[in-house]
């Protein structure tokens, strides 16, 4: 093969809007296809990743399907993915989620590894998953199949992500040990909210940017507008006058939700972006100085997507709920790029050894 042809070809299971695939592409990995059951993923994946998209339930995909996609592709194959994390999320706060359908998706991922035995496997999920039996079985099966496995929690700001996001990342290799990438950004150089979204046009609540409909601010009710104006960056609802408090704030249980109805701080990374980051009442999602909540474009950029990333066709008004879900569930591209870099490096090393 020529030096310009990619060494690694990936199939992205549970690909979502393409965050993981984008990062892998940035590292030089060829993304052969993305697979997701959600039809809302089709446009952003095909438009931005420029690869095949299969709207399909992963439980119905077979190893033969994947081998056909990989046929004639790069010499090293990567099976990548981020199984939906809702059952494993810390936001579930102790709820018994073991009966939920998404628990089985990691098992389906493991099945496809068994049926295809790719050179590399990578997955990303919430850190809490690392302590669960379903993950331990996943790792154990990889090792039984002859993979060297490394996994751990990665912190977004260490990799240049302007967001305090921690994720469990796993890398498995059939061609020798591959270690997790290490972020080398010093704390003094962490990318901030201001550096990321400070250049976007200012908006009032309920206003939209006609040049970018993703940059639309949700309308605030009079009471929430008053709460926003009473909020300070990094503060909590305990800063408000009593007449602005909601009934839940007056209960003892409300004391553990101090970040709800909060404003972000300009010169530090943002808090974790969720599927509801456009909603002032669901976290610290108030703009640092404008009296409104984040726009979808701001949330996407804080997730590490480039400003021009398209989630809906040009001219179409995006749904806050639908696109907010895509953004909040996405793998930040910086993680995909960092993983892709170490896999490309390993593939080059192995290729050189085989050519000797």
ABEGO torsion letter per residue (X at the ends): XBAABBABBBBBBGAEAGAAAAAAAAAGBBBABBBBABAAAAAAAAAAAGBBBBBBBAAABBAAAAAAAABGBBABBBBBEBBBAAAABAAAGGBBAAABAAAAAAAAAAAAAAAAGBABBBBBBBAAAAABAAAAAAAAAAAAAGBBBBBEBBBAAAAGBABBBBBBBBBBBAAEBBBBBBBABBAAABBBAAAAAAABBBBBBGBBBAABAABBBBBBBAAAAAAAAABBBGBBAAABBAAABBAAAABAAAAAAAABGBBBBAABBBBBBBAAAABAAAEBABBAABBBBBBAAAAAAAAGBBAABBABBBGBBBBAAAAAAAAAABBBAAAAAAAAAAAAAAAAAAAAAAAX
